[in-house]
Amino acid sequence: MEVPRRQVRAAYTEETITVYQAYRADIAEPAVRAGRFVPPFKRERMTWIKPSFLWMMYRCGWGAKPGQERVLAVEITRAGFEWALAHACLSSYEHGGAENRAEWSRRLRRSPVRVQWDPERSIQLGALPHRSLQLGLGGEAAGRYVDEWTVAISDVTELAHRVRSTRDPALVPPERPYPLPPDLAATIAASTTAPAR
């Protein structure tokens, strides 16, 4: 079955969704111990979360890129994730959308969340024809992420290294289409075909 061009795919439960980030050890280790982000993590900076494990592997080079040596699986509330989507704005203007450039620019300035759709990745990290979601959290969204939404943080660096060495797709955490309500799909410019909730 063909994957819609822009579809949120993730590992999720009834209450939570897993997103990925990669950091230096001095940021990752205290976060894993605390089960939440603590200093030296800087909540003042925009932080990017990715529901796709393989897109994260592409971004961090399987945990080998400088400053991204530790890969974290962050379990957050679905309510928080959907709050982020509801308050999001595309990072760049798209012609033919529901708003003109001036309207988009105004929304971008006041939005605490940025949306990017980047090519999803194969087990070999080659670009696929469909897209993967990235969310940039800043301002109020970053504070909520740290203080309210985070349920658990796990270090999955070893898993990243195993997948890199074996290229075994069975090791990749299973991800499935996330059930987006129509209003949220419209806000983030997701493809309109979606599974039942």
C-alpha positions as CSV (number, residue, x, y, z in Angstrom):
1,M,0.0,0.0,0.0
2,E,1.3,3.4,-0.9
3,V,2.3,5.7,2.0
4,P,0.7,9.2,1.8
5,R,3.3,11.8,1.0
6,R,3.0,13.6,4.4
7,Q,1.9,11.2,7.1
8,V,2.8,11.2,10.8
9,R,4.1,7.7,11.6
10,A,5.2,6.8,15.2
11,A,5.3,4.3,18.0
12,Y,2.4,5.2,20.2
13,T,0.0,3.9,22.9
14,E,-3.4,5.2,23.9
15,E,-1.7,7.8,26.1
16,T,1.8,8.4,24.8
17,I,3.9,8.8,21.6
18,T,7.6,8.2,21.3
19,V,9.9,10.8,19.7
20,Y,13.6,10.8,19.2
21,Q,16.5,13.3,19.9
22,A,20.3,13.0,19.9
23,Y,22.6,14.8,22.3
24,R,26.0,14.9,23.8
25,A,26.5,12.5,26.8
26,D,26.6,15.4,29.3
27,I,23.0,16.3,28.3
28,A,21.7,12.8,27.7
29,E,22.9,11.1,30.8
30,P,21.3,13.5,33.3
31,A,18.1,13.4,31.3
32,V,18.0,9.6,31.3
33,R,18.7,9.5,35.1
34,A,16.0,12.1,35.9
35,G,13.5,10.8,33.4
36,R,13.1,14.4,32.1
37,F,15.4,17.1,30.6
38,V,17.5,18.9,33.2
39,P,20.5,21.3,32.9
40,P,22.7,21.5,31.0
41,F,19.8,21.0,28.6
42,K,18.8,24.6,27.5
43,R,15.0,25.0,27.3
44,E,15.6,28.5,25.9
45,R,16.8,27.0,22.6
46,M,14.4,25.5,20.0
47,T,14.5,21.7,20.4
48,W,13.6,19.4,17.5
49,I,11.7,16.1,18.0
50,K,11.3,13.4,15.4
51,P,8.8,10.5,15.6
52,S,10.7,8.5,13.0
53,F,13.6,6.3,14.3
54,L,15.2,6.0,10.9
55,W,15.0,9.8,10.2
56,M,16.7,10.3,13.5
57,M,19.4,7.8,12.5
58,Y,19.9,9.8,9.3
59,R,20.2,13.0,11.2
60,C,22.6,11.8,13.8
61,G,24.6,9.4,11.7
62,W,23.6,6.4,13.8
63,G,24.8,8.3,16.9
64,A,28.2,9.0,15.4
65,K,28.0,12.7,14.6
66,P,29.7,15.1,17.0
67,G,27.3,16.4,19.6
68,Q,24.7,13.7,18.7
69,E,26.5,10.6,20.1
70,R,23.6,9.6,22.4
71,V,20.2,8.8,20.9
72,L,17.2,9.2,23.2
73,A,13.7,7.8,22.9
74,V,11.4,10.3,24.6
75,E,7.9,9.2,25.5
76,I,5.6,12.2,25.7
77,T,1.9,12.5,26.2
78,R,-0.3,12.4,23.1
79,A,-2.2,15.4,24.6
80,G,1.1,17.3,24.6
81,F,2.0,16.2,21.1
82,E,-1.4,17.3,19.8
83,W,-1.1,20.6,21.6
84,A,2.2,21.1,19.7
85,L,0.6,20.3,16.4
86,A,-2.3,22.6,17.1
87,H,0.1,25.5,17.8
88,A,2.4,24.7,14.9
89,C,3.4,26.6,11.8
90,L,5.2,25.3,8.7
91,S,8.9,26.5,8.7
92,S,8.6,27.8,5.1
93,Y,5.8,29.2,3.1
94,E,4.0,27.0,0.6
95,H,2.2,28.5,-2.4
96,G,-1.4,27.3,-2.9
97,G,-2.1,26.8,0.8
98,A,-5.0,28.1,2.8
99,E,-3.2,31.3,3.8
100,N,-1.2,33.9,1.9
101,R,2.4,34.7,2.6
102,A,1.5,37.6,5.0
103,E,-0.9,35.5,7.0
104,W,1.7,32.7,7.2
105,S,4.4,35.2,8.2
106,R,2.2,36.5,11.1
107,R,1.4,32.9,12.3
108,L,5.1,32.0,12.1
109,R,6.1,34.9,14.4
110,R,3.6,33.9,17.1
111,S,3.8,30.1,16.9
112,P,6.0,28.3,19.4
113,V,6.2,25.2,17.2
114,R,7.8,24.8,13.7
115,V,6.9,22.0,11.3
116,Q,9.2,20.5,8.7
117,W,8.5,17.6,6.4
118,D,11.7,15.9,5.3
119,P,12.2,12.8,3.2
120,E,11.7,9.6,5.2
121,R,14.6,7.2,5.2
122,S,15.1,3.5,4.4
123,I,17.1,1.1,6.5
124,Q,20.1,2.1,4.3
125,L,19.2,5.8,5.1
126,G,18.3,6.5,1.5
127,A,15.6,9.0,0.8
128,L,12.1,7.6,0.3
129,P,9.3,9.3,-1.7
130,H,7.2,10.1,1.4
131,R,7.9,12.6,4.2
132,S,8.7,12.4,7.9
133,L,7.6,15.0,10.4
134,Q,10.0,17.1,12.5
135,L,8.7,19.4,15.2
136,G,10.7,22.3,16.5
137,L,9.6,23.3,20.0
138,G,10.5,26.8,21.3
139,G,9.2,29.2,23.9
140,E,6.1,27.9,25.6
141,A,6.2,24.6,23.8
142,A,9.7,23.8,25.0
143,G,8.7,24.6,28.5
144,R,5.7,22.3,28.3
145,Y,7.8,19.6,26.7
146,V,10.2,19.6,29.6
147,D,7.8,20.2,32.5
148,E,4.5,18.6,31.4
149,W,4.7,16.3,28.5
150,T,7.7,14.1,29.1
151,V,6.8,10.7,30.6
152,A,10.0,8.8,30.2
153,I,13.4,9.0,28.5
154,S,15.4,6.0,27.4
155,D,18.9,5.8,25.9
156,V,18.6,3.8,22.6
157,T,22.1,4.4,21.4
158,E,23.0,0.7,21.6
159,L,19.9,-0.1,19.5
160,A,21.0,2.4,17.0
161,H,24.4,0.8,16.7
162,R,22.9,-2.7,16.3
163,V,20.6,-1.5,13.5
164,R,23.5,0.2,11.8
165,S,25.6,-3.0,11.9
166,T,22.9,-5.5,11.0
167,R,20.5,-3.4,8.8
168,D,17.9,-5.7,10.2
169,P,14.5,-3.9,9.8
170,A,13.0,-6.2,12.5
171,L,15.1,-4.3,15.1
172,V,13.6,-0.9,14.1
173,P,10.9,0.2,16.6
174,P,7.5,-0.4,14.9
175,E,5.8,2.8,13.7
176,R,2.3,3.1,12.4
177,P,0.2,6.0,11.1
178,Y,-0.8,8.4,13.8
179,P,-4.5,9.2,13.9
180,L,-4.6,12.9,13.2
181,P,-7.9,14.8,13.6
182,P,-8.7,16.7,10.4
183,D,-8.0,20.1,12.0
184,L,-4.5,19.1,13.1
185,A,-3.8,17.5,9.7
186,A,-4.7,20.8,8.1
187,T,-2.6,22.9,10.5
188,I,0.6,20.9,9.7
189,A,-0.3,20.4,6.0
190,A,-0.4,16.6,6.4
191,S,-1.9,14.4,3.7
192,T,-5.6,14.1,4.1
193,T,-5.8,10.3,4.0
194,A,-5.7,9.0,7.6
195,P,-6.5,5.8,9.4
196,A,-9.5,5.6,11.7
197,R,-8.9,6.7,15.3
